Amino acid sequence: MEHLTLIGWIVTAIAVLLTGISKSAFGGALGGIGVPLMALWLPPGMAVAVMLPILCVMDMFGVRAYWQKWSLADLRIIIPGGLVGIVLGTLAIGALPDNTVKACIGAIAVLFMFDRLLRLRDRLRLDAEPGATAGGIWSALAGFTSTLAHAGGPPILVYLMGRRLPKEKFVATSAVFFTVINAAKILPYIWLGLFKRETLVLAVVLAPLAPVGVWLGLHVMRKVPERAFFLSATLMLGASGCKLLWDAIV
């Protein structure tokens, strides 16, 4: 793997582990951390392509755990919107040079950091429950950011939190949404030529770390305070985003 040094291997492994930990223990709240960390050592297109098969494997476990507990009415709104976002994200990746895509990923990472630290989503909550139009807009934005950086969590959670769903239905609906969205990204990534031999080999090598991360999230991370985990991981995400922005500009 000519793109990766020893430190690069370590960082990409940490990225997969953190994604698995977040997905199993913290509802995927930091699921967008993997690509910005990987993109420090890999071309942005390669980073998202490596992470996608790993996310698809994780998604299958999530849907199985919450089978038929989702809100079908909300899924009928947000899945079409998410698919529109995927189309827009695919066009952006295809049309923009690597440095611009890297800058976009960096900007998403920094925005994600501010969202976690300043609770931006809380400020977007409205007194009235969001309707179909709001669901379409937020899910399209989620599909777009998910295509660029697998970071669709914040936009779709703005909508789902506003719906005030019961906890299990909330998590199940989110899990199904991202299972469909991640699966739907496979064909656009193939069309963009992102799944090269080196990319698939790297994904296969890193894939065993996904269940390890999920296991850590379910067992070991119970001993780590949630606030400490989120703060350290959020600062890591923000730092990687700033570095990507700096590299893209300079």
Buried (B, 14 or more C-beta within 10 A) or exposed (E): BEBBEEEBBEBBBBBBBBBBBBBBBBBBBBBBBBBBBBBBBBBBBBBBBBBBBBBBBBBEBBBEEBEEBBBEEBBEBBBBBBBBBBBBBBBBBEEBEBBBBBBBBBBBBBBBBEBBEEEBBEEBEEEEEBEEEBBBBBBBBBBBBBBBBBBBBBBBBBBBBBBEBEEEBBBBBBBBBBBBBBBBBBEBBEEBEBBEEBBEEBBEBBBEBBBBBBBBBEEEBEEEEEEEBBEEBBEBBBBBBBBBBEBBEE
